[in-house]
């Protein structure tokens, strides 16, 4: 990867590669039965996965795939059932595929079932060799394969389901008798065969499921594949995506039916969008929650915010962080919110900045209004009561409180509390000087 970041922490489809794999594993079993083998910079991997409740196994030295698995003997050998082995850099393996893998091994009673796939132009993966009965008798790596074996198109994908007690009974027989002096998990095929146990392969039709990442070109391919899969599933679930090839939707996003996503939108993180919404072209929504019938105008940025049912934001609005826009409220073009709650039915339609503020229901904020929330040392709150009318180009110097149904005259600088139902005028009185401009234009003597 040519990176200071562990490969499995590079991101595709909105998650680190290993997060995709762990989430898939958690679809099959409980966190206490999922273990991640870590090595170099393992503390970063542990930090990324710490909230998922999975276990960790330390591989002190990288001595091969077999060594990675057997490093967990102390915690894994006592577990019954099936032992499923996955790669942390293959993010697209699906839960249905793994369920079928476990089912097949359990019903057939074989010692192991491995995932294989067929490619017309095979990469440098091990070839799966079958005996006359169709059982797997060997996995031959490319470097050791004969021309006849290289002609085999069935490839070992590196995903296995073992009978757990049998695996641990024979795992100690893996030896580093290869040029790299590493312990290869593929050797278990020969070991189990030698002990008289059967092994089967399960071919999958979609080779993308076992697509592994080794460089940033492959990372970009994986990102596209994951997002294509997500968009397809959303469309099958009733979401309209216009020009889906232009839209970026993270794998964990949830979107309700009859919502429309316009071209070039980006919907990221753990965002949840309700039903019958419209997300405008070029909009970016990050870690936010939108209710039903919400409209987000084109080129609007929404970050870590909540928009309740029938709220409207944009076009060209910015909801920067930690905002709540209540039902039916309207945030218009070139309006920025930061840590602000906008009450139900309230409006800020043009060119305003509202930071660290609370607006009651039915407030109207005129164009050019700003809340001066920072005094150079700390932030202060502005509270605007329900039904208040804030005239255009008002400047509210926090801390400030505007009472319910109060009026602020356009162009006012507000530095004191405004009582309910009052009119606040905070500007100099206009003075007209007749003839002044004409005298200014007169030539000087």
C-alpha positions in Angstrom: 0.0 0.0 0.0 3.0 2.3 0.5 1.4 3.7 3.6 2.0 4.3 7.3 -1.5 3.0 7.9 -2.1 -0.8 8.2 -3.6 -2.2 5.0 -6.8 -3.4 6.7 -7.5 0.1 8.0 -7.6 1.7 4.5 -11.2 2.5 3.7 -13.5 1.4 0.9 -17.2 2.0 0.8 -17.1 4.2 3.9 -15.4 1.7 6.3 -12.0 0.3 7.0 -11.5 -3.0 5.1 -11.4 -5.0 8.3 -14.6 -3.4 9.5 -16.5 -4.8 6.5 -15.2 -8.3 7.3 -16.0 -8.0 11.0 -19.5 -6.8 10.3 -20.1 -9.7 8.0 -18.8 -12.1 10.6 -21.1 -10.6 13.2 -24.1 -11.3 11.0 -23.3 -15.0 11.6 -22.4 -15.1 15.3 -22.0 -13.2 18.5 -19.0 -10.9 19.2 -17.5 -13.2 21.7 -16.9 -15.8 18.9 -15.3 -13.4 16.5 -11.5 -12.9 16.8 -9.2 -10.6 14.8 -5.5 -11.5 14.5 -3.3 -8.5 14.7 0.4 -7.9 14.3 2.4 -4.8 13.3 0.5 -1.6 14.4 -2.1 -3.9 15.9 -3.1 -1.2 18.4 -4.6 0.8 15.6 -6.6 -2.1 14.4 -7.8 -2.8 18.0 -8.8 0.9 18.4 -10.9 0.8 15.2 -12.7 -2.3 16.3 -12.9 -1.7 20.0 -16.6 -0.9 20.2 -17.7 -4.0 18.4 -16.9 -6.3 21.3 -14.8 -8.8 19.3 -11.7 -10.5 20.6 -8.1 -10.0 19.5 -5.2 -12.4 19.0 -1.7 -11.1 18.8 0.6 -12.6 16.1 4.0 -11.5 17.4 5.8 -12.4 14.2 4.3 -12.6 10.7 5.0 -16.3 9.9 2.2 -17.1 7.5 -1.5 -17.7 7.5 -1.3 -21.0 9.4 0.8 -19.3 12.1 -1.8 -16.4 12.3 -4.6 -18.8 13.0 -2.7 -21.1 15.4 -1.5 -18.0 17.4 -5.1 -18.1 18.8 -4.9 -21.7 20.0 -5.2 -20.6 23.6 -8.6 -18.9 23.1 -10.0 -20.7 20.0 -9.2 -24.4 20.7 -11.8 -24.6 23.4 -14.6 -23.5 21.1 -16.8 -26.1 19.4 -18.7 -26.0 16.1 -17.1 -24.5 13.0 -14.0 -22.5 12.6 -14.4 -20.0 9.8 -11.2 -18.2 8.6 -11.5 -14.9 6.7 -9.0 -12.4 5.3 -9.1 -8.9 6.7 -8.4 -7.3 3.3 -11.2 -9.0 1.5 -14.1 -6.7 2.3 -16.8 -8.0 0.0 -17.4 -11.5 1.3 -21.1 -11.7 2.0 -23.0 -13.1 5.0 -25.2 -15.3 2.8 -22.1 -16.9 1.3 -20.6 -17.6 4.7 -23.9 -19.0 6.0 -24.0 -21.4 3.0 -20.4 -22.3 3.6 -21.1 -23.2 7.3 -24.3 -25.1 6.3 -22.6 -27.2 3.7 -19.8 -28.2 5.9 -22.1 -29.0 8.8 -24.5 -31.1 6.7 -21.8 -33.0 4.7 -19.8 -33.8 7.8 -16.5 -33.1 6.0 -13.4 -31.8 7.9 -13.4 -28.6 5.9 -15.1 -26.7 3.1 -13.2 -24.0 1.3 -14.5 -21.2 -0.9 -13.3 -21.3 -4.5 -14.1 -19.4 -7.7 -13.4 -19.7 -11.4 -11.8 -17.0 -13.4 -11.0 -17.1 -17.1 -7.6 -15.4 -16.6 -6.5 -16.7 -13.2 -4.3 -14.5 -11.0 -1.5 -16.0 -8.9 -3.8 -17.9 -6.6 -3.5 -21.5 -5.6 -5.2 -24.1 -7.9 -7.8 -26.4 -6.3 -7.1 -30.0 -7.2 -9.9 -32.6 -7.0 -9.7 -36.4 -6.8 -11.9 -38.8 -8.8 -14.7 -38.4 -6.2 -14.7 -34.6 -6.5 -13.2 -34.1 -3.1 -10.4 -31.6 -2.7 -7.1 -33.4 -2.5 -4.6 -30.5 -2.8 -4.1 -26.8 -3.2 -1.1 -26.1 -5.4 0.5 -22.7 -5.3 1.5 -21.1 -8.6 5.2 -21.4 -8.0 4.9 -25.2 -7.5 2.3 -25.9 -10.1 2.9 -27.9 -13.3 1.7 -26.5 -16.6 -1.3 -28.9 -16.4 -2.2 -27.6 -12.9 -1.8 -24.0 -14.0 -4.5 -24.7 -16.7 -7.0 -25.3 -13.9 -9.4 -22.3 -13.5 -10.8 -23.2 -10.1 -8.9 -21.0 -7.6 -8.6 -21.1 -3.8 -10.1 -17.9 -2.4 -8.5 -18.4 1.1 -11.9 -18.6 3.0 -12.3 -21.8 5.0 -14.8 -23.5 7.3 -13.2 -26.2 9.4 -14.6 -28.7 11.8 -13.1 -26.9 14.8 -12.0 -29.9 17.0 -10.5 -31.7 13.9 -8.6 -28.5 13.0 -7.0 -28.1 16.4 -6.2 -31.8 16.6 -4.0 -31.5 13.4 -3.0 -27.9 13.4 0.3 -28.7 15.1 1.3 -30.6 12.0 1.7 -27.5 9.8 5.4 -27.1 9.2 7.4 -24.3 7.5 8.9 -26.6 4.9 8.8 -24.1 2.1 11.2 -21.5 0.7 9.6 -18.7 2.7 9.9 -20.7 5.9 6.3 -19.9 6.8 3.3 -21.8 8.1 0.7 -22.0 5.4 -2.9 -22.7 6.2 -3.3 -24.4 2.8 -1.2 -27.2 4.2 -4.2 -28.3 6.2 -5.8 -29.7 3.1 -3.0 -32.3 2.7 -2.8 -32.9 6.5 -6.5 -33.6 6.8 -6.5 -35.8 3.7 -3.6 -37.7 5.0 -5.5 -38.3 8.2 -8.4 -39.8 6.2 -10.7 -36.8 6.4 -12.7 -35.4 3.4 -12.5 -31.8 2.2 -14.9 -30.1 -0.2 -14.9 -26.8 -2.2 -17.8 -24.4 -2.6 -17.6 -22.5 -5.8 -19.1 -19.0 -5.8 -20.3 -17.3 -9.0 -19.2 -13.8 -8.1 -15.4 -13.6 -7.8 -15.7 -10.0 -6.5 -16.8 -11.5 -3.1 -13.2 -12.7 -2.6 -11.5 -9.7 -4.2 -8.5 -8.8 -2.1 -6.7 -5.5 -1.8 -2.9 -5.2 -2.2 -2.5 -1.6 -3.5 -4.4 1.6 -3.9 -5.6 0.7 -7.4 -7.3 -2.4 -6.1 -8.6 -0.3 -3.1 -10.3 2.1 -5.6 -11.8 -0.9 -7.4 -13.2 -2.3 -4.1 -14.6 1.1 -3.2 -16.5 1.2 -6.5 -17.7 -2.4 -6.2 -19.0 -1.9 -2.6 -20.8 1.3 -3.5 -22.3 -0.3 -6.7 -23.6 -3.2 -4.6 -25.1 -0.7 -2.0 -26.8 1.4 -4.7 -28.2 -1.7 -6.4 -29.7 -3.0 -3.1 -31.2 0.4 -2.3 -32.8 0.6 -5.7 -34.3 -2.9 -5.3 -35.6 -1.8 -1.9 -37.5 1.2 -3.5 -35.1 4.1 -3.6 -34.7 6.1 -6.8 -31.1 6.9 -7.6 -30.6 9.1 -10.6 -27.4 8.3 -12.5 -26.2 5.8 -9.8 -22.7 5.7 -11.3 -22.2 9.3 -10.0 -23.6 8.8 -6.5 -21.5 7.7 -3.4 -23.4 6.0 -0.7 -21.5 4.3 2.2 -22.3 0.7 3.0 -23.9 1.4 6.4 -26.3 4.1 5.2 -30.0 3.4 5.5 -32.6 5.0 3.2 -36.4 4.6 3.1 -38.4 3.8 0.1 -39.6 6.4 -2.4 -36.7 8.7 -1.5 -35.0 10.2 -4.6 -31.2 10.7 -4.7 -30.1 13.1 -7.4 -26.8 12.8 -9.3 -23.5 13.4 -7.6 -24.9 13.2 -4.1 -22.7 11.8 -1.3 -24.3 10.1 1.7 -21.7 9.0 4.2 -21.2 7.4 7.6 -24.1 6.1 9.7 -26.6 8.4 8.0 -30.3 7.4 8.1 -32.8 8.9 5.7 -36.5 8.3 5.9 -39.1 7.8 3.3 -40.2 10.1 0.4 -37.2 12.4 0.8 -35.4 14.2 -2.0 -31.6 14.6 -1.8 -30.5 17.2 -4.3 -27.6 17.0 -6.8 -24.2 17.4 -5.3 -25.5 17.3 -1.7 -23.2 15.9 0.9 -24.8 14.3 4.0 -22.5 12.9 6.8 -23.5 11.0 10.0 -26.9 12.6 10.0 -30.6 11.6 10.5 -33.3 12.7 8.2 -37.0 12.1 8.8 -39.7 11.5 6.2 -40.4 13.9 3.4 -37.3 15.9 4.0 -36.0 17.9 1.1 -32.3 18.7 0.8 -31.5 21.2 -2.0 -28.6 20.8 -4.4 -25.1 21.4 -3.1 -26.1 21.4 0.5 -23.7 20.1 3.2 -25.2 18.4 6.3 -22.9 17.1 9.0 -23.9 15.3 12.3 -27.3 16.9 12.2 -31.0 15.9 12.5 -33.7 17.0 10.2 -37.2 16.1 11.3 -40.1 15.3 9.1 -40.8 17.7 6.2 -37.8 19.9 7.0 -36.1 21.7 4.1 -32.5 22.6 3.7 -30.8 24.3 0.8 -29.8 24.7 -1.9 -26.3 25.8 -1.0 -26.9 25.6 2.8 -24.4 24.3 5.3 -25.5 22.6 8.5 -22.1 22.2 10.0 -22.4 20.1 13.1 -24.8 19.1 15.9 -27.9 20.8 14.6 -31.6 19.9 14.9 -34.1 21.3 12.4 -37.6 20.5 13.7 -40.6 19.5 11.7 -41.4 21.8 8.7 -38.6 24.2 9.4 -36.9 25.7 6.4 -33.2 26.5 6.0 -32.5 28.3 2.7 -29.7 29.2 0.4 -26.3 30.3 1.9 -27.5 29.8 5.5 -25.1 28.2 7.9 -26.0 26.5 11.2 -23.7 25.3 13.9 -25.0 23.7 17.1 -28.3 25.2 16.6 -31.9 24.0 17.1 -34.5 25.5 14.7 -38.0 25.2 15.9 -40.9 23.7 14.0 -42.0 25.8 11.1 -39.2 28.4 11.6 -37.5 29.9 8.6 -34.1 31.3 7.8 -34.2 31.6 4.0 -31.2 33.6 2.9 -27.6 34.4 3.8 -27.6 33.9 7.6 -25.3 32.5 10.2 -26.9 30.9 13.3 -24.4 29.4 15.7 -24.9 28.1 19.3 -28.6 29.1 19.0 -32.0 27.9 19.9 -35.0 29.1 17.9 -38.6 28.5 19.0 -41.4 27.5 16.7 -42.5 29.9 13.9 -39.4 32.2 14.0 -38.6 34.2 10.9 -34.9 35.1 10.4 -34.3 37.7 7.8 -31.5 37.8 5.2 -28.0 38.7 6.5 -28.7 37.9 10.1 -25.8 36.6 12.2 -25.4 35.5 15.8 -22.1 36.7 17.2 -21.5 33.6 19.4 -17.7 33.9 19.9 -16.1 36.7 22.0 -12.5 35.6 21.3 -12.3 33.2 24.2 -15.5 31.3 24.5 -18.8 30.6 22.8 -22.1 32.0 24.0 -25.8 31.1 23.4 -28.5 32.9 21.6 -32.2 32.1 22.4 -34.9 33.4 20.2 -38.5 32.8 21.4 -41.3 31.3 19.4 -43.0 33.6 16.8 -40.2 36.2 16.9 -39.4 38.2 13.7 -35.7 39.0 13.1 -35.3 41.7 10.6 -32.8 41.5 7.7 -29.2 42.3 8.5 -29.6 41.9 12.3 -26.6 41.3 14.4 -27.3 39.5 17.7 -24.4 39.7 20.1 -24.5 36.6 22.4 -25.2 35.9 25.1 -28.6 37.2 24.1 -32.3 36.4 24.5 -35.1 37.5 22.2 -38.6 37.1 23.7 -41.5 35.4 22.1 -43.2 37.3 19.3 -40.7 40.1 19.6 -39.6 42.1 16.5 -36.0 43.1 15.7 -35.8 46.1 13.3 -33.8 45.5 10.1 -30.1 46.4 10.5 -30.2 46.3 14.3 -27.3 45.4 16.5 -28.8 43.6 19.5 -26.8 43.6 22.7 -29.5 43.4 25.4 -32.4 41.2 26.2 -35.5 41.9 24.1 -38.8 41.3 26.0 -41.7 39.4 24.5 -43.8 41.3 22.1 -41.4 44.2 22.0 -39.8 46.0 19.1 -36.0 46.3 19.4 -34.3 49.0 17.3 -30.5 48.9 17.6 -29.2 51.3 15.0 -28.4 55.0 14.5 -31.1 57.4 13.5 -31.0 58.3 9.8 -30.0 61.9 9.1 -30.5 63.6 5.7 -28.4 66.6 4.7 -30.0 68.3 1.7 -27.5 69.5 -1.0 -24.5 67.8 0.6 -23.7 65.7 -2.4 -23.9 68.6 -4.8 -21.6 70.7 -2.7 -19.1 67.8 -2.6 -19.0 67.6 -6.4 -18.4 71.3 -6.8 -14.9 72.2 -8.0 -12.5 73.4 -5.3 -11.1 77.0 -5.6 
